Amino acid sequence: MHYSMHDYVFIIARVMKAYKWQKVSLLGHSLGGVLGFLFTALAPHTVDMIISLDICLPILESPRMLSGWAPYLEKHLVEEERAEQSEMHEPPSYTLPQLRSLMAKGSFESVPKEFAHHLLYRSVAKSQLYPEKYYFSRDGRVKYYVIFPLNRSQGSELARRVKKPFLIIKASNSPYVSPNSDEAIAILRKENPHFEMHEVAGSHHAHLTNATEVAKYLVPFIRHHRPPPVSSWSLAGEEANISKKEKRKAQERFFSWNLKRRSKL
């Protein structure tokens, strides 16, 4: 089993087919943002808006890429062996403070320890051997996927094909929206009247550590390009019968329940 960006792009189309969706709105961070950009450029008639968090283009071709492929191959084989062994015995387990430290270190401190639980809940499982510990249950091979390299002219041509509402939010202390993206961004600014780009304080996971600032740009963008349905100056459907106060209470109850459900981490 080997993961590939090419497959990831096709998966979006497969999901649309399975659910019989004619169009999708795409929001992604890092790799997810790249996939949204590629899919929108390749199938623009199926997308109504795209939002990329701290990313624009995939990696552009360069001689340095070759030096990274060999370690990826070796590490992927190591992860395959670990996956096989995990079927026979439980992987190493850690306490929650240890997991938070590992998450922070693995992200080069982009995910501080106090925010790590937001990502840990989806990638760890409770140990059956040590009641107070957890082990990583995620597929380690996901980190060593086959990339979708582009040259500069290909990146520019893809940018020209994106005419849909497109928002990029760049983190101020992150290198992921690099000068390699300048030409594509210049094309988007010039040729896409619905393109926006904003910068917020933070590192690569600014949407986690500085969510309020990110929401300041993200929410108005969504509301502008896909406003809520209205009928006769009132909210449509069941929402018409619920006051703002009651709706707010319902939301608070839901999020309170959701946090309790995940609080075991």
Buried (B, 14 or more C-beta within 10 A) or exposed (E): EEBEBEEBBEEBBEEBEEEEEEEBBBBBBBBBBBBBBBBBBBBBEBBBBBBBBBBBBBBBBEEEEEEEEEEBEEBBEEBBEBBEEBEEEBBEBBEBEEBBBBBBEEBEEBBBBEBBBBBBBEBBEBBEEEEEBBBBEEBBBEEBBBBBEBEBEBBBBBBBBBBBBBBBBBBEEBEBBEEBBEBBBEBBEEEBEBBBBBBBEBBBBBBBBBBEBBEEBBEEBBEEBEEEEEEEEEBEEEEEEBEEEEEEEEEEEEEEEEEEEEEEB
